[in-house]
Amino acid sequence: MSTTKIPLPEEPASLIDTSKMSAGQRAALELSEAARETTPEQASFVSKLFMGRPDLSGIAPFPEQRAEDRDQGDAFLQRLETFLHDRVDPDEIDRTGEIPQAVMDELAKLGAFGIKISPAYGGLGLSQTNYSRAAMLLGSYCGNLTALLSAHQSIGVPQPLILFGTEEQKRKFLPRVAKGEVSAFALTEAEVGSDPAKMQTSAEPTEDGKEFIVNGEKLWCTNGTKAGVIIVMARTPSKFVNGKERKQITAFIVEMNSPGVEVIQRCRFMGLRALYNGVIRFTNVRVPRENILLAEGKGLRVALTTLNTGRMTLPAACAGLSKRCLEVVKNWANQRAQWGAPIGKHAAIADKVARMAANTFALESMTLLTSALVDRDKHADIRLEAALCKLWGSEMAWRIVDDTMQIRGGRGYETAGSLKSRGEEPIAVERFMRDCRINTIFEGSSEIMRLFIAREALDPHLKVAAPMLDSRIPLAKRMQPAIKAGLFYAGWYARQWLPFGGLSTSGFHPRLARQLRFVSRTSRQLARAIFHALIRFGPSLDKQQILLGRFVDVGAELFAITASCSRAQSMLNHGAESAELLALVDYFCDTSRLRLRQLFRELHRNTDREGYKFSQDVLAGKYEWLRDGILRTK
């Protein structure tokens, strides 16, 4: 997130003093920062939210799906739903760990491998919204098929090619993957998760420069054992700028039948048992230069940008799963009686049902809103929106599945096969739980997502305050930036305390307008809290990961409230029953307010410091006696 020298105008500013970091930490930050997208002139809704100036103009009225686009999506979804219902047994796929080839062939015929690929290249050419709707449908039924099609289209060859491919690359590869040739994305290595500076897979140019020789090994390559073509991230020769080495990561399109490409193991997991995930080894694999995506050294840019929209599949699938869980719980809570009444009449169960329904609506609203923003503008900056959807949606879906398990009790823990053999309805809640658990890890763990979102949310502050707080710059040279920053914050900070000048709620139902005014007030409270932390911690703010995580969680809740209100107003405009819809939104917003109250309280009253010190003592072996009484494996 910085360099070791004084930042030049064209370089990203940072509050982090890398002079106190190890070489490895510094390299990782510099490489990641160089790959970041530049912030567009028009900040997104969430970006403004973190700065205390949310603006509804881009998201309200709720972006409506065009009738033609909706009809196209409905036609595809109807065919897909019929196929899933008639031909796919998700429990059998889970039991065998294999997706039948006949199922994959039929999915290809339906166009499910090329949902967003243009018809010019053999795909369906459907919108992001329809793609998200398809992910919801799949997520409600079979996690393995969802993972197959998501990894193929969201982060595999189609999405990077759509975004960055040359016309020649698109003509060569898109028709193949649209027709059902499976694709994948290879980034992770045994020692490289979220730290690309440690990447070992290398790509050295040949003497004539026409090819690259790839060597290395990639771990957890989803779809890798079935893929015909994959995107591979590899380290290419470093460049030297002002005498300093800059590591280069490049994205290559690699044919899996190339000599030297070897799948050495298929990985197996707790859930998603038919996930075609493997370890792939590259030994002197020759890749033509024309198979480079975007440009040499721009691989991380390809990866990060692809993930912006690619991440949207996960919250969409989580919304589908949440809807399915709500259906299961509703039926069970009405039919199962205990102590003389259906269990849904008991307050402890009723509370879970209410939260499940409200959170499902919010999750779907966030997902559809962000998808609609992509459809409205292919170049829209949805980094923060997509990341919050993924973070909030995957964590909320896990709670919903967990509550579903608790409400179903023993029948939730029992497998569908066992239930069926006893003559009961084979509802696979335990499969839902196993398959769902990966979602808070896939495509950026929750911990990494919070740091990523925090970095993006702080960007406006970094641009203003970095030179002022950068201890590497001589004090005299910091005076002018300090004056400029002071003038900016004098006006900005004062506005964060004003009771007026917030969101315009014209056109909203009074009850929805009330919730949006709360968002406006709380956004300013969040902005003040971030500024106070900036002043308090300065260059060491990046080390306050739990604090930054709370800021992110506040932003996520505010985005969820806003998306829910915007969508609800759209539904009211189209004739939805106002009483029940407003009751749902009010309940969600009120429960979100309780979570927000706790998050703000913990900004000042917490055990973060004590917990960190205690954890280091545990790691240092000072509490070995806690292991007494267990079987010693080491």
TAWOWO-V277071 format. One record per pair of residues at least 24 apart in sequence whose ideal C-beta (glycine too) atoms are under 6 Angstrom apart, sorted by the first residue. I is the first residue (numbers start at 0). J is the second residue. Records with the same first field share a line. If there is no record, write none. Layout:
BEGIN
I: J ; J
END
This chain:
BEGIN
0: 28 ; 32
2: 29
5: 472
12: 461 ; 462 ; 465
13: 465
14: 461 ; 465 ; 468 ; 538
15: 538 ; 541
16: 470 ; 538
18: 471
26: 196
27: 194 ; 196
30: 195 ; 196 ; 246
34: 299 ; 300 ; 303
38: 458
39: 380
43: 380 ; 383
45: 383 ; 384 ; 558
46: 383
48: 522 ; 554 ; 557
49: 456 ; 554
50: 459 ; 526
51: 495 ; 522 ; 523 ; 526
53: 502 ; 522
55: 502
58: 565
59: 565
61: 565 ; 566 ; 569
62: 371 ; 375
64: 128
68: 126
72: 129 ; 132
76: 136
78: 109
83: 140
89: 141
90: 415 ; 427
92: 143 ; 273
93: 272 ; 430
96: 272 ; 273
97: 273
98: 273
107: 178 ; 179
111: 148
112: 179
113: 177
116: 157 ; 173 ; 177
120: 169 ; 173 ; 174
121: 174 ; 177 ; 178
122: 177
126: 374
127: 370 ; 373 ; 374
128: 370 ; 371 ; 374
131: 311 ; 315 ; 366 ; 370
134: 312 ; 315 ; 316
135: 315 ; 318 ; 319
138: 316 ; 319 ; 320
139: 319 ; 322 ; 323
142: 271 ; 434
143: 271 ; 273
145: 316
146: 271 ; 274
149: 312
150: 221 ; 222
151: 181 ; 182 ; 222
153: 309 ; 312
154: 184 ; 305 ; 309
155: 182 ; 183 ; 184
156: 182 ; 228
158: 305 ; 309
159: 230 ; 292 ; 301 ; 305
163: 292 ; 293 ; 301
180: 227
181: 222 ; 225 ; 226
182: 226 ; 228
183: 220 ; 222 ; 223 ; 226 ; 229
184: 230
185: 217 ; 220 ; 229 ; 231
186: 232
187: 218 ; 219
188: 218
189: 218
193: 447
195: 248 ; 299
198: 234
200: 233
201: 233 ; 234
202: 233 ; 235
209: 288
210: 285 ; 287
211: 286
212: 283
213: 281 ; 284 ; 286
214: 281
215: 281
216: 280
217: 279
218: 278
219: 276
220: 277 ; 279
221: 276
222: 275
223: 277 ; 279
224: 262 ; 265 ; 275 ; 277
225: 275
226: 255
227: 255
228: 254
229: 253
232: 298
235: 295
247: 296
248: 298 ; 299
249: 295 ; 296 ; 298
250: 292 ; 298 ; 301
251: 286 ; 290
252: 290
253: 286
257: 284
259: 283 ; 284
260: 284
269: 433
270: 433 ; 434 ; 436
271: 434
307: 381 ; 382 ; 385
308: 373
310: 385 ; 389 ; 442
311: 385
313: 389 ; 393 ; 438
314: 366 ; 388 ; 389 ; 392
315: 366
317: 392 ; 393 ; 396 ; 438
318: 362 ; 363 ; 366
320: 396
321: 359 ; 396 ; 399
322: 359
324: 399 ; 400 ; 403
325: 355 ; 356 ; 359
327: 403 ; 426
328: 352 ; 403 ; 406
331: 407
348: 406
351: 402
355: 399 ; 402
357: 583 ; 586 ; 587
358: 395
360: 583
361: 559 ; 563 ; 587
362: 392 ; 395
364: 562 ; 563 ; 566
365: 559 ; 562
368: 562
382: 455
383: 455
386: 448 ; 452
387: 555 ; 558
390: 445 ; 448
391: 555
393: 438 ; 439
394: 439
396: 435
397: 435
400: 431 ; 432 ; 435
403: 428
404: 428 ; 432
449: 548 ; 551
452: 551
453: 547 ; 551
460: 533
463: 487
468: 537
495: 523 ; 526 ; 527
507: 568
510: 581
511: 564 ; 567 ; 568
514: 560 ; 564 ; 588
515: 564
518: 557 ; 560 ; 561
525: 553
528: 602
545: 607
549: 598 ; 602
552: 598
553: 598
556: 591 ; 594 ; 595
560: 588 ; 591
563: 587
END
